[in-house]
Amino acid sequence: MSKTTSQYTNVMNSCRVIFEKKTIDYGTSWRILRPSSLTDQIFIKAQRIRTIQETGENKVGESFEDAFQAIVNYCIMALVQLRNPTDFNDNLPPERAIKFYKEIENEAFELMQIKNHDYGEAWRDMRVSSLTDLILTKVLRIKQIEDNKGKTLASEGVEGNYFDMLNYSVFALIHLGGEC
């Protein structure tokens, strides 16, 4: 588990650095996005990964690593939006956005540790393509819950799905880094 902790931390540090740099460049313009728009952004990234996995052809040039890092960051943005609803012109100071990011990052890490214990690090034997499919499944679940106005009968709800997609993306990044 110490290997996983180190790998997970390294991946999340990289994702956070990207988030911090983009926050300096763009501010928190993403705050205008509704959670459903962020869900669609995650869908676009995951669908692109799947298309390239199936065709073997990447015309845009964005790497799988870049796309999975974007999914991590979109998941965190969506969780921030869910927990801190905004008005149209609400501006979140960058230092506060980074604080929210780190809080969610810590929650995701704790969840990963709990699930990793129970599942025995099964993700290490999975293919990146399977992780991509799981992310797409979670996106479709979230879209259905959003279409149902957040009402669920038996599911874990939207937050749990965002956390799962975040962690699946981290696992994919560990695989892509050749560290499994």
N, C-alpha and C positions, 0 to 999 in steps of 0.2 A: 504493500500500500504506500510505502514511502516513495517508491518510484512514481506511482500515479500522482501523489501529492506534488512532487517536484514538476512533473510534466504538465499537470493541470495548471499549476501556478505560473509556469513559463508561458503557456498559451494565453492565459487570461491577462498576464502582464502585457503581452503583445497587443491583444485586443483593446485593452484600456489605453495604451499609448496612442493607438489609432483614434480612439474616441476622443481623447484629450486634445490631440492635434487638430482634429476636425472641429472640435468645439471652439478652439482658438480661431480657426479659419472662418467658420460659419456661425458661431454663436450657438444658441439652442433653437435654431430655426425648426428643428424636428418637432418642437413642442406644438406646432400647428397641426401635426398629423394625428388623426384619431387612431385608437388602437387597431381598428379594422384596416386602416391604410398601412400601418406597420405590418400587420398580418399579410397583406398583399405584397409588400416589399420582400418579406421572408419567402413567400410563395415564389415570387419571380426569381430570387437567387437560387432557391432549391430546385426549381424546375429547370433553370439554366444548367445547373450542375448535372442533373439527370440527363438532360438532352446531350450534353457533351460526353457523359459516361457512355451513353448508348451509341452516339454517332462517331465518337473519337475525334471530332473536329471542333476546334475552338477558334471562331473567327473574331471575337471581340478581344481576346488576349488576356482577360482577367483570369487569374489562376484560381484553382479550387480553393487554395488557402485564403485568397482575398475574399472569395464568396462566403466561405464558412466563417471568416472573421466578421464579415458584414452581418451574417445571420446572428452571431453572438450579440453584436451591438444592437441590432434591431430588436432582439428579444428583450434586452435590458431597457431600451427606450420604451418598448410597449409596456413593460412592467412599471416603469416610472409613470407613464401616462395613466395606467389603470389606477395606480395608488395616489396620484396627484393630478386629478383632472385639471384642465386648463381652459381659460377663456381664449378667444381668438388671438388677442394681442398680448397674452401673458408671456413675459420674458423671464426665463430662469437663469440666474447668474451662473456662469461656468463652474465656479467652485462648488455651488450647491448641486449642480448636475453631476459632477464628479463624485461628490459625497454620496448621492443616490446610487450612482454606478457601483461604487465600492460596497455599499450595503447589500445590493442585489447580488453582486459577485460573491460575497461571503455566504449569502443564503444558498446560492447555487452550489458552492463548494461543499457546504454542509450536507445538502441533499445528495450530492454525488457520493460523498463518503458513506452515507447511510445505505443508499441503493447499491453502491459498489460492494459493500459488505455482504448484503443479502444475495446479490446476483453473482458474487464471486468473480468480478471483473470479466464477465462474459463478453463485454464489448471488445476486449482485446482480440477475440477470435472472430469478430464480425468483419465484414467487408465495408469499405467506405460507401459502396453503392447501397448496402442495406441501411446504413445510417442515413443516407440521403432519402431513401424511401420512408424511413420512420419519421423524418422531419416533415416530409410531404403529407404523411398520414396525420400528424399532429396539426399541421396547418389546416387541413380539411376539417378536422374536428373543431378547431377554433372557429373557422368560418361558419360551421353549422351552429355552434353555440351563439355566435354573434347574430346569425340570422334568427335564432330563437330568442333574441333579446336577453341573452345571458341566463336563461332558465335551463336547468338541467334536471334530470331525474336520477341518474346514477353515476354521472361522470365526476371527475376531479375538478372540472371547471377550467377556465381559461388560463389562470396563473400557472397551474401545474403543467399545462401543455407548453407554455413559453419556457418554463424552467427545463423541461425535458429536451426541447429543441436546442436550447443553449448548451446543455451538457452533451447532447449527441454531436453538436458542432465541435465542441472541444475535443471529444473523442476522435472525430474525423481528422481534426488538425494534428492530433498526436500521431495517428496512423500516417498521415501524409508527410509528417516530419521524419518518418522512418524509425520512430522510437518505440514501436510495439514489440 
